[in-house]
Amino acid sequence: MLSKYINVFLREQNERQKNKNTGSRLSKSIFRIFYENMLEAHSHYLKHKNNIQYLYSAIDNISQLPTSIKDGKKNNYLPHTIISHIHATTDNVHRFTFKLNGKHYCVYFYTTHTNPITNINILNNHMKNIYMWYYCCGMYTKSQCSKVLNIHIFLTEKIKELPELSKIIGAEHVNSAFTYLCSTYSTEITIFRQEEWFKVLCHETMHNFGLDFGIEYLSLIQHRLGKLFPIRSEFLLNESYCEFWATVWNVVFVAYFETHPSEQNIDINVNTTFKTFSLIAHKYLEIEKKFAVFQAVKILGSMTINYNDILSMSQKCSAYNETTNVFCYYIIKMIFLFNYDEFILLLLRKNTNIINFDVSFDSINSIIDFIQQHYSSPLLINEINKQSRVLESISMRDDQYLFSTLRMTMLG
């Protein structure tokens, strides 16, 4: 599904149909691998979808909710306003269970009386995406973290948006989920917004499956990034890594299902369908690249600073403040995504497989070196200046959604 505001955003770029980027040889080769992963996952889903078990239940009491939600225990990533909303509105749960590669998955979709989903086909389609995603993940995971994964998805209408002026951007404004890392038997992912839910699932899975680098070498990361960016941040760089891959895979899924809109056409000529898929995927990745810059400009502007203030180590940067990983979710992710070809090449050189990060002193330093080499590139600065003008134009047109949204991706 495409954000309904995508055409408005593209109109402001003055190049809606002018983008001629069909992808480099490298990105085409990576997309070819991901496309073949998707074909295999889709075929496996079609063969085994009847084994997915479904159960519907009414929620009569908050005691039926997962512990982290019903107790409202302190969680830096779960706003109290969201907890209260879930307690007040959740009335149904749709449970799907399946086994895949020796792992047991339990997926719970919680719906509300303010946002009921009465068409089971919608949830079945969500499940197809989830099944295929975890099938693809199995191709990149080195070790199985746990035997059971519980996925709780609360389809609330709460969206991510800028706070009022002078308020600090925090979890209430940008976070959509949380997870627990590998354990011996079971673990879980909890998503509490419908907005961007699939991209968010991809991001949390990167954490949950141990595909990122966690907080290893955090003091090194904080020391080196602190010298580049004169702002107050924890610099949890693994969040940028997860957000980069979540954005790419979200594009892969959207492009794949535009290429294969029905279940009957997955066995047609692969070379022909890949060409279509590749063109769509690169078009959407270019959109996400521009949107990432647009969002970075907006966030810094909301704190009365701009990117040039950061580059020049201006004292204005003291105005920067966050209570969650805003800088890594948006600004560092922007640097990775704007230079996605070069970043993917680096990961190919450093990782055993492209997604599963091989953690070492050298590999962490190589990521920081990459940031240092690209964070002030003329091409990036030019795009930042352009998106600053786009933001100003949108603000003058009073397009409140694009001006205030803090979504991390345009698609989905």
matplotlib code that plots the C-alpha trace (Angstrom):
import matplotlib.pyplot as plt

x = [0.0, 1.3, 0.9, -2.0, 0.3, 3.0, 1.7, 1.6, 5.2, 6.3, 4.6, 6.7, 9.8, 9.0, 10.2, 7.4, 8.1, 11.6, 13.5, 15.7, 17.5, 17.0, 19.6, 23.3, 24.7, 25.3, 21.8, 20.3, 22.3, 21.1, 17.5, 17.8, 18.8, 16.0, 13.5, 14.4, 14.1, 10.6, 9.6, 10.8, 9.0, 5.8, 5.8, 6.4, 3.5, 1.1, 2.0, 1.6, -0.9, -3.6, -1.5, -1.8, -4.3, -6.7, -8.6, -10.8, -11.5, -13.3, -11.3, -13.5, -10.8, -7.4, -6.1, -6.3, -3.7, 0.0, 1.8, 3.8, 0.5, -1.9, 0.4, 1.6, 5.0, 7.7, 9.0, 10.9, 9.5, 5.8, 4.0, 1.4, -1.0, -0.8, -1.3, -4.4, -5.8, -5.3, -6.9, -9.9, -10.5, -9.2, -12.1, -11.0, -7.9, -7.2, -4.6, -2.6, -0.1, 2.3, 5.6, 8.5, 12.0, 11.6, 10.3, 6.8, 5.2, 2.1, 0.8, -1.9, -3.8, -5.7, -8.5, -10.5, -14.1, -12.8, -10.9, -12.6, -11.4, -14.4, -12.9, -10.7, -9.1, -7.3, -5.7, -5.0, -3.1, -1.1, -0.3, 1.0, 3.5, 4.5, 5.0, 7.0, 9.1, 10.1, 10.8, 13.2, 14.8, 15.6, 18.0, 20.1, 19.9, 23.0, 21.5, 18.0, 17.5, 14.4, 11.9, 8.8, 8.2, 5.0, 4.1, 1.5, 0.2, -2.2, -3.8, -4.4, -4.9, -2.3, 0.1, 3.6, 3.8, 5.7, 4.9, 4.0, 6.8, 9.2, 8.3, 11.0, 10.5, 10.2, 8.7, 5.1, 6.1, 8.3, 8.3, 5.9, 7.2, 9.6, 11.1, 13.2, 16.4, 17.2, 16.2, 16.4, 12.8, 10.5, 10.6, 8.2, 7.7, 5.0, 3.8, 1.3, 0.5, -1.2, 0.9, 3.9, 3.3, 5.0, 8.2, 8.2, 8.0, 11.0, 12.9, 12.1, 12.9, 16.4, 16.8, 15.0, 16.9, 20.2, 20.9, 22.2, 25.2, 23.3, 25.2, 28.5, 31.3, 28.8, 31.5, 33.5, 30.5, 29.5, 33.1, 33.5, 30.0, 30.2, 33.1, 31.2, 27.8, 27.8, 24.4, 23.1, 22.3, 23.0, 24.0, 22.5, 23.9, 22.3, 18.9, 20.1, 21.2, 17.9, 15.9, 18.0, 17.3, 13.6, 13.2, 14.8, 12.8, 9.6, 10.3, 11.0, 7.6, 5.7, 7.5, 7.1, 3.3, 2.9, 4.8, 2.7, -0.7, -2.3, -1.3, -1.5, 1.4, 4.5, 5.6, 5.9, 9.2, 11.5, 13.7, 10.7, 9.1, 12.4, 12.9, 9.5, 10.2, 13.6, 12.3, 9.5, 11.9, 14.5, 11.8, 10.4, 13.9, 14.6, 11.4, 12.4, 15.8, 14.3, 11.7, 14.4, 16.2, 12.8, 12.1, 15.6, 15.3, 11.9, 13.1, 16.1, 14.0, 11.5, 14.4, 15.4, 18.6, 19.6, 22.1, 24.7, 24.6, 25.7, 28.4, 29.8, 29.7, 27.5, 26.5, 22.9, 23.2, 22.7, 19.0, 19.0, 17.2, 15.7, 14.3, 14.5, 16.7, 15.6, 19.1, 19.8, 16.3, 16.2, 19.6, 22.1, 19.5, 19.3, 23.1, 22.9, 19.9, 21.1, 24.3, 22.6, 24.7, 28.0, 26.6, 25.4, 28.9, 30.5, 28.2, 29.0, 32.7, 32.3, 29.6, 29.4, 26.0, 24.7, 22.1, 23.5, 26.1, 29.5, 30.3, 34.0, 36.1, 37.0, 33.4, 32.0, 34.8, 34.1, 30.5, 31.6, 34.2, 31.4, 29.4, 32.4, 33.1, 29.5, 27.8, 29.0, 29.1, 28.1, 25.3, 23.8, 24.0, 22.4, 19.5, 19.1, 18.9, 16.3, 14.2, 14.4, 12.7, 10.1, 9.3, 8.9, 6.6, 4.5, 4.2, 3.0, 0.4, -0.8, -0.5, -0.6, -0.1, 3.2, 4.3, 3.8, 4.1, 7.1, 6.6, 10.0, 9.0, 6.7, 5.5, 3.1]
y = [0.0, 3.5, 6.4, 8.5, 11.6, 10.2, 12.1, 15.3, 14.8, 14.0, 17.0, 19.2, 17.6, 18.9, 15.7, 13.2, 11.4, 12.6, 10.2, 8.1, 6.2, 2.5, 1.3, 0.5, -2.9, -3.5, -2.6, -4.6, -7.6, -7.3, -6.7, -9.8, -11.9, -10.4, -10.9, -14.6, -14.8, -13.4, -15.9, -18.8, -17.4, -16.8, -20.3, -21.8, -19.7, -20.9, -24.5, -24.2, -21.4, -23.9, -25.0, -21.5, -21.8, -19.0, -18.2, -15.2, -14.0, -11.1, -9.0, -8.5, -7.5, -5.9, -9.0, -10.7, -8.4, -9.2, -8.4, -5.4, -3.8, -4.8, -3.8, -0.6, -1.3, 1.3, 0.9, 3.8, 3.0, 2.6, 5.9, 5.9, 7.6, 4.6, 2.2, 4.1, 4.1, 0.3, -0.3, 1.8, 0.6, -2.9, -5.4, -8.2, -10.3, -12.4, -15.1, -16.8, -19.6, -21.4, -23.2, -22.3, -23.7, -25.3, -22.1, -21.5, -18.2, -16.7, -13.6, -11.6, -8.7, -6.6, -4.5, -1.7, -0.5, 2.7, 0.9, -2.5, -4.9, -7.0, -8.3, -11.4, -11.1, -8.0, -9.9, -12.9, -10.6, -9.2, -12.8, -13.6, -10.7, -11.8, -15.5, -14.5, -12.0, -14.6, -17.1, -14.6, -13.9, -17.5, -17.2, -14.7, -15.7, -17.6, -19.0, -19.5, -17.2, -18.9, -21.6, -19.4, -15.8, -14.0, -11.0, -8.6, -6.0, -3.4, -1.7, 1.7, 4.8, 6.7, 8.3, 9.7, 13.5, 16.5, 17.7, 21.3, 23.8, 23.7, 20.1, 17.4, 14.7, 11.4, 7.9, 9.3, 11.0, 8.5, 5.0, 2.3, -0.9, -2.7, -6.2, -8.5, -10.0, -13.7, -16.0, -19.8, -20.5, -17.6, -13.9, -11.3, -8.2, -5.7, -3.1, -0.5, 1.6, 0.6, 3.3, 1.7, -1.6, -3.9, -1.7, -1.6, -5.4, -5.7, -3.2, -5.1, -8.4, -7.2, -6.7, -9.8, -12.1, -10.6, -9.4, -6.0, -5.3, -4.4, -2.1, -3.8, -1.2, 1.5, 3.6, 3.6, 4.6, 7.4, 8.7, 8.9, 10.1, 12.6, 14.2, 14.5, 15.6, 18.1, 17.1, 15.2, 11.7, 8.1, 7.4, 3.9, 3.2, -0.2, 1.6, 3.3, -0.1, -1.8, 1.2, 1.1, -2.6, -2.3, 0.5, -1.5, -4.6, -2.6, -1.4, -5.0, -6.2, -3.3, -3.7, -7.4, -7.4, -4.7, -7.0, -10.0, -8.7, -12.2, -15.6, -17.1, -15.3, -16.2, -18.9, -16.7, -15.7, -14.6, -12.4, -10.5, -10.0, -9.2, -6.3, -4.9, -5.5, -3.8, -0.7, -0.3, -1.1, 1.5, 4.1, 3.6, 3.5, 6.9, 8.2, 6.9, 8.5, 11.9, 11.4, 10.5, 13.9, 15.7, 14.2, 15.0, 18.6, 18.8, 17.4, 19.6, 22.6, 21.8, 22.3, 25.6, 24.3, 23.0, 20.5, 23.2, 24.1, 20.6, 20.6, 23.9, 22.8, 25.8, 26.6, 26.5, 22.7, 23.0, 23.4, 19.7, 17.4, 14.0, 11.4, 8.5, 7.6, 10.4, 11.2, 7.6, 6.8, 9.8, 11.6, 8.7, 6.6, 9.4, 9.2, 5.4, 5.6, 8.5, 6.5, 3.1, 1.7, 2.5, 1.3, -2.0, -2.5, -1.9, -4.5, -7.0, -6.6, -6.7, -9.3, -13.0, -12.4, -9.0, -8.4, -10.3, -8.0, -9.5, -7.6, -6.6, -3.6, -3.3, -3.6, -1.0, 1.4, 0.8, 1.9, 5.1, 5.7, 5.5, 8.1, 10.4, 10.1, 10.8, 13.0, 16.3, 15.3, 18.0, 15.8, 15.3, 19.0, 19.9, 17.5, 18.9, 22.4, 21.3, 19.5, 22.6, 24.5, 21.7, 21.9, 25.6, 25.3, 22.7, 24.8, 27.8, 25.5, 24.5, 20.8, 19.8, 16.1, 16.3, 19.2, 17.3, 13.6, 11.8, 8.6, 7.1, 5.8, 7.0, 3.6, 1.4]
z = [0.0, -0.9, 1.4, 0.0, 0.1, -2.1, -5.2, -3.2, -2.1, -5.7, -7.1, -4.9, -6.3, -9.8, -11.3, -10.8, -14.1, -14.7, -12.5, -14.9, -12.3, -13.1, -10.6, -10.7, -11.7, -8.0, -6.7, -9.6, -8.6, -5.0, -6.0, -8.2, -5.1, -3.1, -5.9, -6.1, -2.3, -2.7, -5.4, -3.3, -0.2, -2.2, -3.6, -0.1, 1.2, -1.5, -0.7, 3.1, 3.7, 4.6, 7.5, 9.1, 12.0, 12.8, 16.0, 16.8, 20.3, 21.9, 24.4, 27.5, 30.0, 29.8, 31.6, 28.2, 26.7, 26.7, 29.9, 28.6, 27.6, 30.3, 33.1, 31.5, 33.1, 32.3, 28.8, 27.2, 23.8, 24.8, 25.5, 28.3, 25.9, 23.6, 26.6, 27.7, 24.1, 23.8, 27.2, 26.2, 22.7, 22.0, 21.7, 19.4, 18.7, 15.6, 16.3, 13.5, 14.2, 11.9, 11.9, 9.6, 9.6, 13.0, 14.6, 16.0, 15.2, 16.9, 15.3, 17.2, 15.4, 17.9, 16.5, 18.1, 18.0, 16.5, 13.8, 13.2, 10.6, 9.6, 6.3, 7.2, 3.7, 4.9, 7.7, 5.5, 3.2, 6.2, 7.1, 3.6, 4.0, 7.4, 6.4, 3.3, 5.4, 7.9, 5.2, 3.6, 7.0, 7.4, 4.5, 6.3, 10.0, 11.2, 14.3, 15.6, 18.6, 20.0, 19.3, 19.7, 18.4, 19.6, 17.5, 18.9, 16.4, 17.7, 14.8, 16.4, 14.5, 16.4, 14.0, 14.3, 14.2, 15.3, 18.8, 19.6, 19.4, 22.4, 23.2, 22.9, 20.3, 22.1, 21.9, 21.7, 18.4, 16.6, 18.2, 17.0, 18.6, 20.9, 21.1, 23.2, 21.9, 21.5, 24.4, 24.9, 24.3, 23.4, 22.6, 21.3, 19.2, 20.0, 17.4, 18.6, 15.5, 12.2, 10.5, 8.7, 10.6, 8.1, 7.8, 11.6, 11.8, 9.5, 11.8, 15.0, 13.4, 12.6, 16.4, 17.4, 15.1, 16.1, 12.5, 13.7, 16.0, 19.2, 21.5, 21.1, 20.8, 21.9, 23.6, 20.4, 18.4, 20.8, 20.9, 17.1, 16.2, 19.0, 17.2, 14.0, 15.3, 18.2, 19.6, 22.6, 21.5, 22.6, 19.0, 18.9, 15.5, 15.2, 15.0, 11.8, 10.4, 11.1, 9.7, 6.5, 5.9, 7.0, 4.4, 1.6, 2.4, 2.6, -0.9, -2.0, -0.8, -2.3, -5.7, -5.6, -5.2, -7.8, -10.1, -9.0, -8.2, -8.3, -7.1, -10.6, -12.2, -10.1, -12.5, -15.6, -17.2, -14.3, -16.4, -17.8, -14.4, -12.7, -15.1, -14.1, -10.4, -10.6, -12.3, -9.7, -6.8, -7.8, -8.4, -4.9, -3.3, -4.9, -3.4, 0.0, -0.4, -1.0, 1.7, 4.2, 3.5, 3.7, 7.1, 8.4, 7.3, 9.0, 12.3, 12.6, 11.7, 14.4, 16.8, 15.2, 13.6, 10.2, 8.9, 8.1, 11.8, 12.5, 9.9, 11.1, 14.8, 15.5, 19.0, 17.8, 18.0, 21.8, 20.9, 19.7, 22.1, 22.0, 24.5, 22.0, 19.1, 16.7, 15.3, 14.4, 13.1, 10.8, 10.2, 10.1, 8.3, 5.7, 5.1, 4.6, 2.3, 0.3, -0.5, -0.6, -3.4, -1.6, 1.7, 0.3, -1.3, 2.1, 3.7, 1.0, 1.8, 5.6, 6.2, 5.5, 4.2, 3.3, 6.0, 9.0, 10.4, 11.4, 14.6, 15.1, 15.9, 12.3, 10.9, 13.4, 12.5, 8.8, 9.3, 11.1, 8.4, 5.9, 7.7, 8.0, 4.3, 3.2, 5.8, 4.1, 0.5, -2.0, -3.5, 0.0, 0.8, -2.5, -1.8, 1.8, 0.4, -2.2, 0.4, 2.6, -0.2, -0.6, 3.1, 3.0, 0.0, 1.7, 4.9, 2.8, 1.2, 4.6, 3.8, 7.5, 7.1, 5.1, 7.3, 10.5, 9.8, 11.4, 9.4, 8.5, 5.1, 2.4, 1.3, 3.3]

ax = plt.figure().add_subplot(projection="3d")
ax.plot(x, y, z, "-o")
ax.set_aspect("equal")
plt.show()
